[in-house]
């Protein structure tokens, strides 16, 4: 019988396997490796065009991104601007504008521009929006107009009254209107302004509660100062535009400046101050809109008692995630006594409260 060459090789291998038993165990892994490379090679061959396209795409990506990511072309950390300058290109780029620590600190601060206005001398009873008056002046002025604060202490509204906020409160209630970075002032929102004193104004429906709160604080020996509760839309626009101008003077593009400004200043149409429901309250011994106010007697008194008069601490510490605004111990928002009692009692924010409605 004729034996083929392959047959001979096979027999030879079998004989080899019988004599060297250990080799049998090596054959399987060897086969696996051989098959792996065989299949990989086959796959690459079958998909060569597709893979070539992918490789080209990647190359193009690297080439293009080297124009936008300095990382690809500069290792000195100075980035593309440096290189453009060195190669004497006629492309004009804005100079580097790094934020100082001061700038970073003011980001996401609802009332920060207010603070700047005052610091620049627009303050106390000055230009539109920057006024501040203490409780004595306010109460005297109101008394002169025949309005007196309810000197009687307020009783607590029992919390058990509210079992289900969904049944008790209504999102369409004007007192509960939600205004923040995501929620603009509703188009159909209307209100009338009342004068607290001089150009200091608020929604007329909350004036009684404001007066009662100031009077109650006075009775407890706390002398509060109110700063620019109501801001006109134009004033908010002016604050915003000013901030943009400042950033642009430092060489930022309009878009960059706009973006940073919108972090630092509340966008016009998105501020509670524009509907006269927010008050910035400080005291005679601490007139700055700064975190430290929270540690003063007045700050503590407000945090503990303002709910009795329908106010909540709008931007509490540790709730930045919900409010999007840093801790502001001076910024109080009117929501009505019942809602304020519920919100303060449960230690939540207006945003969280809305979730429950
Ligand atoms: Zn405020």
Boltz pocket constraint, residues with backbone or C-beta under 6 A from the ligand:
constraints:
  - pocket:
      binder: B
      contacts: [[A, 110], [A, 111], [A, 273], [A, 278], [A, 279], [A, 280], [A, 330], [A, 331], [A, 332]]
      max_distance: 6.0
